[in-house]
Amino acid sequence: MLTTLIISASVVNASEEIKPRGHRMLTVEVIREQLKDRNLSKVAEASGISSASIYRLMNEDGRPLYETVKSLSDYLEKVVL
């Protein structure tokens, strides 16, 4: 099971524009910019992403998982509307 999770977990580069199934997602840079003045603990709670994952993304500590970027992109697009 662990092997399956590792294989199925994809990572993204910060500058990649992500377009799964015709849906545009925000880039990692745009997400960082939009989150820089927000309370990250509240963002974590509202988006369902762990605080640790958000802090790693903000501090450029490794490459974020696709699922993290997608969830934050969806959250930010919903909040902006």
N, C-alpha and C positions, 0 to 999 in steps of 0.2 A: 504494500500500500504506500509506504513512504517513497519508494522508487517511482511509482506512478505519479505521486504528487510533485516530485521534483521534476520529472520529465514534462508534466503538463503545465508547470508554472513557467510562464515566459517572462522575460525581462525586456525593458525598453531603454533605448538610449535617450538622453535628455532632449536632444534636438529632433528626434523622429516625430513626424506628423503621423498620427495613428488614424486609420480609416477602416475599422472592421465593419463588414456588412453594410457599407454605405453610410454609416454614422460617423460624423467627424467628432473627434475628441480633442480636448485641449492638450497642448504639448506640456511637457514637464516644466519648461521655463515659464509658460503662461500660468500654470498652476502655482508655481512658487511665487510669482509676482502677485497673483490674486490672494494668496494666503499670507503674505508677509506682514500685514497689519491686523491679522485676525487672531482671536484666541484659539490656539491650536487644539487645546483640550476640548473646547466646545465643538470645533469642526470634527474632531475624532468621534465624539459622541453622536453628532448629527449624521455623519457620513457612514458610520459603522466600521471605520478604519481605526486600527489601534493608534494610540498616541505615539508609540515608538516608531511605527511605520511612517507617520507624518513627519516626525522630527528627523528621521533618517533622510527622507526625501528633501526636506528643507535644508539640511546640512550637507547635501550631496554626498551622503555616505552610501556608496554602492549604487547599483541600478535598481530602481523600483520595479516591483512586479506589475505586470499588465493590469491585473485586477485592482491594484491600488490606484493606478493612474486613472483607470476607467471609473472607479467609484468616486474619486475626487473630482474628476471632470463632470460627471453626472451631477454631483452635489453642487458644484459651483454654477453650472448652467441652470439648475433649478433655483438656486438662491438669487441669481441675477435677474431671472424673469420676474 
